[in-house]
C-alpha cells in the first residue's frame, strides 16, 4: 500500500505493538534470551529470530525442553528483561506521535508482561497509555488476534475500524487476523512474509508519513 491510499481512509483508534514498533529493545531482549538459550544448550543464532512478538511462555513452551517448566522460566526471563534497560529507546518520532493522539484513541498491545511493558515504556520516555494490553490479559497470545480484539473493545471501537502498527511476523499475523488496517514499522525488522503483509503500508519510523497517519484519525 502506498501512503496516498490512506488519504481517503479514517479510523476510530490506533493500536500499537510495543517492542520494535514504538520501542527499540532488540539489543536488551536478545542479550537476555541469548544467555538463557546458551544455558539450555540451544543454538542462539537460529533461536533468537523466533522470540520477537511472542509471549515468553509461548516461546519456551514451543521448545518442548525436557524438565523445563515454561511458567518458571518465563518468570525468570521477565525479571532479567526488567533489569536490562540499557540501550532501550523510542523508535524515532514515536513519543511525539503518541502525544498527539487523544488518550482515549490509542492503546499498546504487547506480548510482554505488564511490569516489563511499563518498565520499557518509561525507559524509552514514552507516554503510558490508558489501555495497555499485556501477556497476562489473554489466554492466547499472538499470532492469535485476541489481544487486539480486547484492546479495541476496551477503547469502545471495532477492531476493523482501527489502524494497527506492528513489526514482527507473529504480530503482523495477529493484526491481519483481527481485521484492522495494518502499518508495518520497519525500523528493526525489514522482512515480512505473512499473507497480506506485502499489501500494507510500511514506514521506517514515525518521522516518515507521521502527519498523514495522524490525519486518518477521526477525532483529529
FIGU-904659 format. One record per residue (C-alpha): residue in three letters; x, y, z. Coordinates in nm, 4 decimals. Example, Ala and Ser with C-alpha at 12.3 -4.5 7.8 and 13.67 -1.06 7.14 Angstrom:
# FIGU-904659
<'ALA', <1.2300, -0.4500, 0.7800>>;
<'SER', <1.3670, -0.1060, 0.7140>>;
END
This chain:
# FIGU-904659
<'UNK', <0.0000, 0.0000, 0.0000>>;
<'UNK', <0.1328, 0.3438, -0.0898>>;
<'UNK', <0.0813, 0.6355, 0.1529>>;
<'UNK', <-0.1643, 0.8170, -0.0741>>;
<'UNK', <-0.4087, 0.5276, -0.0410>>;
<'UNK', <-0.4672, 0.6329, 0.3216>>;
<'UNK', <-0.5846, 0.9799, 0.2274>>;
<'UNK', <-0.9472, 0.8727, 0.1883>>;
<'UNK', <-0.9495, 0.6486, 0.4973>>;
<'UNK', <-1.0353, 0.7284, 0.8580>>;
<'UNK', <-1.0037, 0.5271, 1.1780>>;
<'UNK', <-1.1590, 0.5387, 1.5242>>;
<'UNK', <-0.8413, 0.4373, 1.7090>>;
<'UNK', <-0.4793, 0.3339, 1.6724>>;
<'UNK', <-0.3334, 0.0176, 1.8262>>;
<'UNK', <0.0417, -0.0203, 1.8720>>;
<'UNK', <0.2576, -0.3210, 1.9365>>;
<'UNK', <0.5442, -0.2184, 2.1654>>;
<'UNK', <0.8866, -0.3780, 2.1059>>;
<'UNK', <1.0156, -0.3000, 1.7573>>;
<'UNK', <0.7118, -0.0840, 1.6834>>;
<'UNK', <0.7332, 0.2115, 1.9219>>;
<'UNK', <1.0387, 0.0961, 2.1215>>;
<'UNK', <1.3724, -0.0426, 2.0082>>;
<'UNK', <1.4576, -0.3043, 2.2704>>;
<'UNK', <1.6138, -0.5670, 2.0463>>;
<'UNK', <1.9640, -0.5490, 2.1953>>;
<'UNK', <1.8350, -0.5774, 2.5524>>;
<'UNK', <1.5927, -0.8592, 2.4760>>;
<'UNK', <1.8365, -1.0617, 2.2668>>;
<'UNK', <2.1080, -1.0275, 2.5308>>;
<'UNK', <1.8792, -1.1824, 2.7950>>;
<'UNK', <1.7429, -1.4531, 2.5673>>;
<'UNK', <2.0887, -1.5437, 2.4309>>;
<'UNK', <2.2197, -1.6092, 2.7822>>;
<'UNK', <1.9140, -1.8217, 2.8590>>;
<'UNK', <1.9444, -2.0170, 2.5341>>;
<'UNK', <2.3106, -2.0957, 2.5925>>;
<'UNK', <2.2348, -2.2225, 2.9426>>;
<'UNK', <1.9923, -2.4722, 2.7886>>;
<'UNK', <2.2153, -2.5804, 2.5017>>;
<'UNK', <2.0072, -2.4051, 2.2365>>;
<'UNK', <2.1669, -2.2694, 1.9194>>;
<'UNK', <2.1452, -1.8925, 1.9701>>;
<'UNK', <2.1706, -1.7911, 1.6049>>;
<'UNK', <1.8685, -1.9914, 1.4955>>;
<'UNK', <1.6715, -1.9318, 1.8155>>;
<'UNK', <1.6799, -1.5536, 1.8560>>;
<'UNK', <1.4731, -1.4708, 1.5435>>;
<'UNK', <1.1850, -1.6730, 1.6932>>;
<'UNK', <1.1427, -1.4664, 2.0123>>;
<'UNK', <1.0119, -1.1422, 1.8651>>;
<'UNK', <0.6457, -1.0524, 1.9082>>;
<'UNK', <0.5707, -1.3621, 2.1121>>;
<'UNK', <0.4953, -1.4156, 2.4803>>;
<'UNK', <0.7920, -1.5628, 2.6676>>;
<'UNK', <0.5822, -1.8509, 2.7976>>;
<'UNK', <0.4752, -1.9404, 2.4425>>;
<'UNK', <0.8323, -1.9231, 2.3132>>;
<'UNK', <0.9620, -2.1521, 2.5873>>;
<'UNK', <0.6690, -2.3952, 2.5683>>;
<'UNK', <0.7166, -2.4348, 2.1930>>;
<'UNK', <1.0679, -2.5738, 2.2510>>;
<'UNK', <0.9395, -2.8766, 2.4443>>;
<'UNK', <1.2572, -2.8903, 2.6504>>;
<'UNK', <1.2630, -3.1914, 2.8858>>;
<'UNK', <1.2375, -3.0976, 3.2524>>;
<'UNK', <1.1833, -2.7276, 3.1797>>;
<'UNK', <0.8799, -2.5563, 3.3311>>;
<'UNK', <0.7670, -2.2821, 3.0933>>;
<'UNK', <0.5953, -2.0775, 3.3655>>;
<'UNK', <0.9034, -2.0720, 3.5878>>;
<'UNK', <1.1422, -1.9964, 3.3026>>;
<'UNK', <0.9177, -1.7207, 3.1627>>;
<'UNK', <0.9110, -1.5544, 3.5045>>;
<'UNK', <1.2907, -1.5676, 3.5153>>;
<'UNK', <1.3182, -1.4180, 3.1662>>;
<'UNK', <1.0776, -1.1380, 3.2585>>;
<'UNK', <1.2768, -1.0356, 3.5656>>;
<'UNK', <1.6014, -1.0463, 3.3668>>;
<'UNK', <1.4487, -0.8274, 3.0947>>;
<'UNK', <1.3147, -0.5790, 3.3510>>;
<'UNK', <1.6703, -0.5367, 3.4794>>;
<'UNK', <1.8089, -0.4952, 3.1254>>;
<'UNK', <1.7029, -0.1422, 3.0253>>;
<'UNK', <2.0297, -0.0059, 2.8907>>;
<'UNK', <2.0008, 0.0919, 2.5259>>;
<'UNK', <1.6204, 0.0899, 2.5176>>;
<'UNK', <1.4974, 0.3874, 2.3156>>;
<'UNK', <1.1988, 0.5061, 2.1204>>;
<'UNK', <1.1560, 0.4344, 1.7524>>;
<'UNK', <1.2349, 0.7779, 1.6022>>;
<'UNK', <0.9395, 1.0141, 1.6410>>;
<'UNK', <0.7268, 0.7728, 1.8456>>;
<'UNK', <0.6912, 0.9862, 2.1597>>;
<'UNK', <0.5877, 1.2986, 1.9696>>;
<'UNK', <0.3491, 1.0944, 1.7563>>;
<'UNK', <0.1774, 0.9269, 2.0516>>;
<'UNK', <0.1489, 1.2548, 2.2433>>;
<'UNK', <-0.0597, 1.3983, 1.9597>>;
<'UNK', <-0.3238, 1.1246, 1.9890>>;
<'UNK', <-0.6055, 1.1666, 2.2463>>;
<'UNK', <-0.5544, 0.9112, 2.5237>>;
<'UNK', <-0.8956, 0.7591, 2.4569>>;
<'UNK', <-0.7981, 0.6834, 2.0974>>;
<'UNK', <-0.4900, 0.4621, 2.1278>>;
<'UNK', <-0.3635, 0.1530, 2.3050>>;
<'UNK', <-0.0472, -0.0511, 2.3360>>;
<'UNK', <-0.0879, -0.4225, 2.2678>>;
<'UNK', <0.2214, -0.6213, 2.3626>>;
<'UNK', <0.3276, -0.9792, 2.4289>>;
<'UNK', <0.5394, -0.8544, 2.7192>>;
<'UNK', <0.4171, -0.8926, 3.0792>>;
<'UNK', <0.2734, -0.5734, 3.2279>>;
<'UNK', <0.5656, -0.4945, 3.4600>>;
<'UNK', <0.8128, -0.5301, 3.1746>>;
<'UNK', <0.5967, -0.3222, 2.9414>>;
<'UNK', <0.5746, -0.0360, 3.1911>>;
<'UNK', <0.9496, -0.0536, 3.2564>>;
<'UNK', <1.0344, -0.0307, 2.8878>>;
<'UNK', <0.7823, 0.2444, 2.8100>>;
<'UNK', <0.9282, 0.4562, 3.0899>>;
<'UNK', <1.2876, 0.3779, 2.9879>>;
<'UNK', <1.2141, 0.4944, 2.6339>>;
<'UNK', <1.0403, 0.8106, 2.7530>>;
<'UNK', <0.7049, 0.7184, 2.6010>>;
<'UNK', <0.3628, 0.8074, 2.7441>>;
<'UNK', <0.1762, 0.5376, 2.9360>>;
<'UNK', <-0.1494, 0.4547, 2.7579>>;
<'UNK', <-0.4875, 0.4356, 2.9287>>;
<'UNK', <-0.5356, 0.0975, 2.7619>>;
<'UNK', <-0.2380, -0.1380, 2.7903>>;
<'UNK', <-0.2937, -0.4998, 2.6867>>;
<'UNK', <-0.0161, -0.7314, 2.8047>>;
<'UNK', <0.0687, -1.1014, 2.8206>>;
<'UNK', <-0.1462, -1.1569, 3.1291>>;
<'UNK', <-0.4634, -1.0226, 2.9664>>;
<'UNK', <-0.5258, -1.3017, 2.7142>>;
<'UNK', <-0.5222, -1.6796, 2.7201>>;
<'UNK', <-0.3934, -1.6992, 2.3633>>;
<'UNK', <-0.1099, -1.4697, 2.2614>>;
<'UNK', <-0.0072, -1.3526, 1.9150>>;
<'UNK', <-0.0438, -1.4704, 1.6373>>;
<'UNK', <-0.3995, -1.5131, 1.7683>>;
<'UNK', <-0.5925, -1.1836, 1.7378>>;
<'UNK', <-0.7334, -1.1923, 2.0940>>;
<'UNK', <-0.5108, -0.9126, 2.2254>>;
<'UNK', <-0.6082, -0.6700, 1.9506>>;
<'UNK', <-0.9758, -0.7555, 1.9795>>;
<'UNK', <-0.9561, -0.6899, 2.3548>>;
<'UNK', <-0.7800, -0.3554, 2.3062>>;
<'UNK', <-1.0441, -0.2386, 2.0602>>;
<'UNK', <-1.3196, -0.3495, 2.2974>>;
<'UNK', <-1.1690, -0.1539, 2.5871>>;
<'UNK', <-1.1455, 0.1545, 2.3673>>;
<'UNK', <-1.5087, 0.1076, 2.2689>>;
<'UNK', <-1.4399, 0.0609, 1.8974>>;
<'UNK', <-1.4461, -0.2169, 1.6393>>;
<'UNK', <-1.1101, -0.3709, 1.5502>>;
<'UNK', <-1.1949, -0.3347, 1.1819>>;
<'UNK', <-1.2078, 0.0407, 1.2418>>;
<'UNK', <-0.8534, 0.0552, 1.3847>>;
<'UNK', <-0.5149, 0.1366, 1.2351>>;
<'UNK', <-0.2702, -0.1182, 1.3782>>;
<'UNK', <0.1066, -0.0711, 1.3967>>;
<'UNK', <0.3247, -0.3841, 1.4049>>;
<'UNK', <0.6734, -0.5028, 1.3171>>;
<'UNK', <0.7362, -0.8761, 1.3721>>;
<'UNK', <0.5773, -1.1536, 1.1688>>;
<'UNK', <0.3794, -1.3042, 1.4573>>;
<'UNK', <0.2338, -0.9661, 1.5468>>;
<'UNK', <0.1563, -0.8859, 1.1852>>;
<'UNK', <-0.0377, -1.2116, 1.1599>>;
<'UNK', <-0.2389, -1.1167, 1.4707>>;
<'UNK', <-0.3158, -0.7715, 1.3321>>;
<'UNK', <-0.4301, -0.9098, 0.9979>>;
<'UNK', <-0.6429, -1.1745, 1.1719>>;
<'UNK', <-0.8416, -0.9180, 1.3703>>;
<'UNK', <-0.9472, -0.7273, 1.0602>>;
<'UNK', <-0.7710, -0.3976, 1.1211>>;
<'UNK', <-0.5705, -0.1936, 0.8723>>;
<'UNK', <-0.2002, -0.2608, 0.9156>>;
<'UNK', <0.1010, -0.0313, 0.9162>>;
<'UNK', <0.4301, -0.2235, 0.9252>>;
<'UNK', <0.7108, -0.0412, 1.1081>>;
<'UNK', <1.0442, -0.1447, 0.9577>>;
<'UNK', <1.2904, 0.0303, 1.1930>>;
<'UNK', <1.4070, -0.3020, 1.3394>>;
<'UNK', <1.2589, -0.5639, 1.1042>>;
<'UNK', <1.2559, -0.5462, 0.7267>>;
<'UNK', <1.1362, -0.8886, 0.6072>>;
<'UNK', <0.7732, -0.9927, 0.6468>>;
<'UNK', <0.6075, -1.2981, 0.4966>>;
<'UNK', <0.2539, -1.3368, 0.6430>>;
<'UNK', <-0.0157, -1.3420, 0.3772>>;
<'UNK', <-0.1386, -0.9884, 0.3144>>;
<'UNK', <0.1551, -0.8100, 0.4807>>;
<'UNK', <0.3068, -0.7031, 0.1492>>;
<'UNK', <-0.0134, -0.5163, 0.0612>>;
<'UNK', <0.0036, -0.3000, 0.3730>>;
<'UNK', <0.1703, 0.0354, 0.4257>>;
<'UNK', <0.5282, 0.0147, 0.5537>>;
<'UNK', <0.7043, 0.3039, 0.7288>>;
<'UNK', <1.0562, 0.3188, 0.8681>>;
<'UNK', <0.9553, 0.5252, 1.1732>>;
<'UNK', <0.7154, 0.7970, 1.2897>>;
<'UNK', <0.9056, 1.0714, 1.1146>>;
<'UNK', <0.8011, 0.9125, 0.7852>>;
<'UNK', <0.4396, 0.9978, 0.6897>>;
<'UNK', <0.3593, 1.0905, 1.0528>>;
<'UNK', <0.1318, 1.3767, 0.9540>>;
<'UNK', <-0.0592, 1.1623, 0.7080>>;
<'UNK', <-0.1044, 0.8837, 0.9614>>;
<'UNK', <-0.2374, 1.1254, 1.2244>>;
<'UNK', <-0.4761, 1.2805, 0.9719>>;
<'UNK', <-0.6558, 0.9456, 0.9376>>;
<'UNK', <-0.7799, 0.9540, 1.2994>>;
<'UNK', <-1.1463, 1.0559, 1.3045>>;
<'UNK', <-1.1200, 1.2764, 1.6129>>;
<'UNK', <-0.8380, 1.4934, 1.4777>>;
END
